[in-house]
Amino acid sequence: MKNIALLVALAFLASLPMAASADDHAPASTSAVELWVCKYKDGKSIEDLRAWYKDFNVLSDNMANGNFRSWLWTPYFVSDLDSADVVVATAFPNLESMGQSMMEFFGGEDTGALFARYETIVDCDGRELWMVEQTRD
């Protein structure tokens, strides 16, 4: 599982635009990236997860702190194709923003019902938090 998460995180680095500092000598900004390593439950597929994300995005647009981006990563070539069917990745500008969004998402009645539906689609046995630093534009 560590290999798939590492490969996914590395591939993600290339796709995550981050704001660079105005000072060319200062380190680039970092973002908090949460990875959920999941397998589909019996009879479920990426189509079910995509449908869930349509509702999630509507709800997220109404959150006080919906300042995050998310992706679904499907393994195409990884060291162990049986380790995951999908990796759910969510990037936040920083840890504080991540905490605010998570408290809001996991603390609401509507969001709780939506997450319960998520759990009927996938079983996630891996959850990681990475700090991602851009090193090249």
C-alpha positions in Angstrom: 0.0 0.0 0.0 2.9 2.4 0.7 4.1 1.9 -2.9 0.8 2.8 -4.4 0.4 5.9 -2.2 3.9 7.1 -2.9 3.4 6.6 -6.7 0.1 8.4 -6.6 1.5 11.2 -4.5 4.4 11.7 -6.9 2.1 11.7 -9.9 -0.1 14.2 -8.1 2.7 16.6 -7.5 2.8 17.3 -11.2 -0.9 18.1 -11.4 -1.2 20.4 -8.3 -0.9 24.1 -9.1 0.4 26.0 -6.1 1.1 29.6 -5.5 4.8 30.5 -5.6 6.3 33.1 -3.3 7.1 36.5 -4.8 10.7 36.1 -3.7 12.4 33.7 -6.1 14.7 32.6 -3.3 12.0 31.6 -0.9 10.7 28.0 -0.9 7.6 27.3 -2.8 4.3 27.0 -0.9 3.1 23.7 0.5 -0.3 22.2 0.4 -1.9 19.5 2.6 -3.0 16.5 0.6 -5.2 13.8 2.0 -5.2 10.4 0.3 -7.8 7.7 0.9 -6.8 4.3 -0.6 -10.0 2.5 -1.4 -11.6 -0.6 -3.0 -15.1 -0.6 -4.4 -17.7 -2.5 -2.5 -19.5 -5.4 -4.3 -21.6 -4.1 -7.2 -20.1 -0.5 -7.0 -17.9 1.2 -9.5 -16.3 4.5 -10.3 -19.7 5.6 -11.8 -21.2 5.4 -8.3 -18.3 7.4 -6.9 -18.7 10.0 -9.7 -22.4 10.3 -8.9 -21.6 10.8 -5.2 -19.1 13.6 -6.1 -21.8 15.4 -8.0 -23.8 15.7 -4.8 -20.6 16.3 -2.8 -19.7 19.3 -5.0 -23.1 20.9 -4.6 -22.8 20.6 -0.9 -19.2 21.8 -0.9 -20.2 24.9 -2.9 -22.4 25.8 0.1 -19.8 25.2 2.8 -18.3 28.2 4.6 -14.8 26.8 3.9 -15.0 24.9 0.6 -11.5 25.9 -0.3 -10.1 22.6 -1.5 -9.7 20.5 -4.7 -10.3 16.8 -5.2 -9.4 14.1 -7.6 -10.2 10.4 -8.2 -7.1 8.4 -9.2 -7.5 5.0 -10.8 -4.4 2.8 -10.9 -3.2 2.2 -14.4 0.3 1.0 -13.8 1.4 0.5 -10.2 3.5 -2.1 -8.4 0.5 -3.8 -7.0 -2.7 -3.5 -9.0 -4.7 -5.3 -6.3 -3.9 -2.9 -3.5 -6.6 -0.3 -4.5 -9.3 0.4 -7.0 -9.2 4.1 -6.5 -7.4 6.7 -4.5 -9.5 9.7 -3.4 -7.2 12.8 -3.1 -8.1 16.1 -1.6 -5.8 19.1 -1.5 -6.1 22.0 0.9 -4.1 25.3 0.8 -2.8 24.5 4.4 -3.5 22.4 7.5 -5.7 25.1 9.1 -8.0 25.2 6.0 -8.0 21.4 6.0 -9.1 21.3 9.6 -11.8 23.9 9.1 -13.2 22.1 6.0 -13.1 18.7 7.8 -14.9 20.0 10.9 -17.6 21.5 8.8 -18.0 18.4 6.6 -17.9 15.8 9.3 -19.9 17.9 11.8 -23.1 18.6 9.7 -26.3 16.6 9.4 -26.4 16.8 5.6 -22.7 16.1 5.3 -23.0 13.2 7.7 -25.7 11.6 5.5 -23.6 12.2 2.4 -20.5 10.5 4.0 -22.7 7.6 5.1 -23.6 7.1 1.4 -19.8 7.4 0.5 -19.2 4.4 2.8 -21.7 2.3 0.9 -19.6 2.8 -2.3 -16.0 2.2 -1.2 -14.1 0.6 1.6 -11.0 2.7 2.4 -8.3 0.9 4.4 -5.6 3.5 3.9 -5.7 7.2 4.9 -2.7 9.4 4.6 -1.8 13.1 4.9 1.1 14.4 2.9 2.6 17.9 2.8 3.2 18.6 -0.9 5.8 21.2 -1.9 6.1 22.5 -5.4 9.6 22.6 -6.7 9.1 23.5 -10.3 6.4 25.4 -12.3 
